[in-house]
Amino acid sequence: MCLILIFINIIKDIVRFPNKLLFFKNSILKRGLITYYVVAQTEKGLNNLYYYAIDYTLGTIFLGYYLLFIFNYYLLKIDVNRSYNFLHINSENNNKPVIINNSINNTNTQSAENCKEFSETIRQLSNFNQDKQFFKWLAGIIDGDGNFDIRKMNSKLVLKAIRIKLHNRDVRILTRIQNLLHMGRIRADKNKPHSLYIVSTREEMLFLINKLNGLIRIKVDGFKKACDYFGIKFIEPNYNIEQYDPYLAGIVDTDGTIVFNYNCNRIECNLEFKYNDHTKKLNFDNVIPNYKPSILLRKHKNKNSNKSFNSIAFKYQTVKGMVYLYDYFMKNRLYSDFKFYRVTISIRDYKNEPKNSVEFKIYSDFLLDWIQYKNPLWYKVPFIDKIR
């Protein structure tokens, strides 16, 4: 409130004494009141509207700029020709103004809070080359733990909602989707430690179906019905998944497992799906360069119903391939934090050191930490007694 009153008084003074303008500009810059800008246009989304990402850590500075915009508006009344050219907001390279002659341009804005490679701020402020990459990842998420809620109403099939259900430890995945799409709601399950992301308005569902068309590979039956509901022609996906495609990261985020094979002293990444006409066509051979998964077909039997079903598993489980697995997830990070933590940390060389050595203690501490991270059942791991 005090800041607002100060600006109001300054505006009043400048209206009365225009030559105070330069003094005001210089005093702000010298005192460091405003150092970084935090509003950035990101991408066209639903209805061709532009959306904006804001660095939430710089709320006070955002308020300052908001007031400066108001201030700048009032300047038009006393400086119609914009001779002072007062308000410049530039990109990180300081050479692409966001506002030039009252027009708005895209910029790759970054704030002081950015850190190397995985800053959410960097991701949100990228100018949606992320568009395709994000929706490839989202297709993997939906193929893993999403569904298209198709119901029969008045003898017609109707798409009621698009849902993604995840454990609460992975709620960051849902918030990322919501923040980037600017749509949908997240609801917590009252009885179980799960959260649900829901998109249910016709307009938003239509937007998503169009963006995901040609990317859904497993939940095809429901997706086809959703396309029919909107009168959209279904696009057949490419099952030969391309190099570094984020689709794999989305699948691993939801349906994948990152495990430590104690006997072989390696970190493994495994995927397993019910075997059907869609999953049998999946080809992950080219996704991670120099690292093809082994494929395993298995038969399962339900003890309660006495019914059996087949599954198909894709396993990345070689020591030599660990470096390529790591490289892929550095390019396409996992947003399931405990899985990302597991795949990015590995100390293997100390396994065969004497058990009373410092090296083995480092190894055992690492493994305990690795196993316990967001895993309430860590004590049931079979080899736990061997490393204590």
Secondary structure as GFF3:
##gff-version 3
##sequence-region A 1 388
A	DSSP	alpha_helix	2	16	.	.	.	ID=ss1
A	DSSP	three_ten_helix	18	20	.	.	.	ID=ss2
A	DSSP	alpha_helix	21	31	.	.	.	ID=ss3
A	DSSP	beta_strand	39	44	.	.	.	ID=ss4
A	DSSP	three_ten_helix	46	48	.	.	.	ID=ss5
A	DSSP	beta_strand	50	54	.	.	.	ID=ss6
A	DSSP	three_ten_helix	56	58	.	.	.	ID=ss7
A	DSSP	alpha_helix	59	78	.	.	.	ID=ss8
A	DSSP	beta_strand	99	100	.	.	.	ID=ss9
A	DSSP	beta_strand	103	104	.	.	.	ID=ss10
A	DSSP	alpha_helix	120	124	.	.	.	ID=ss11
A	DSSP	alpha_helix	130	145	.	.	.	ID=ss12
A	DSSP	beta_strand	146	153	.	.	.	ID=ss13
A	DSSP	beta_strand	156	167	.	.	.	ID=ss14
A	DSSP	three_ten_helix	168	170	.	.	.	ID=ss15
A	DSSP	alpha_helix	171	181	.	.	.	ID=ss16
A	DSSP	beta_strand	185	188	.	.	.	ID=ss17
A	DSSP	beta_strand	194	199	.	.	.	ID=ss18
A	DSSP	alpha_helix	202	212	.	.	.	ID=ss19
A	DSSP	alpha_helix	220	230	.	.	.	ID=ss20
A	DSSP	alpha_helix	247	254	.	.	.	ID=ss21
A	DSSP	beta_strand	257	261	.	.	.	ID=ss22
A	DSSP	beta_strand	266	274	.	.	.	ID=ss23
A	DSSP	three_ten_helix	279	281	.	.	.	ID=ss24
A	DSSP	beta_strand	294	301	.	.	.	ID=ss25
A	DSSP	beta_strand	308	316	.	.	.	ID=ss26
A	DSSP	alpha_helix	322	331	.	.	.	ID=ss27
A	DSSP	alpha_helix	337	344	.	.	.	ID=ss28
A	DSSP	alpha_helix	358	372	.	.	.	ID=ss29
A	DSSP	three_ten_helix	378	380	.	.	.	ID=ss30
A	DSSP	three_ten_helix	384	386	.	.	.	ID=ss31
###
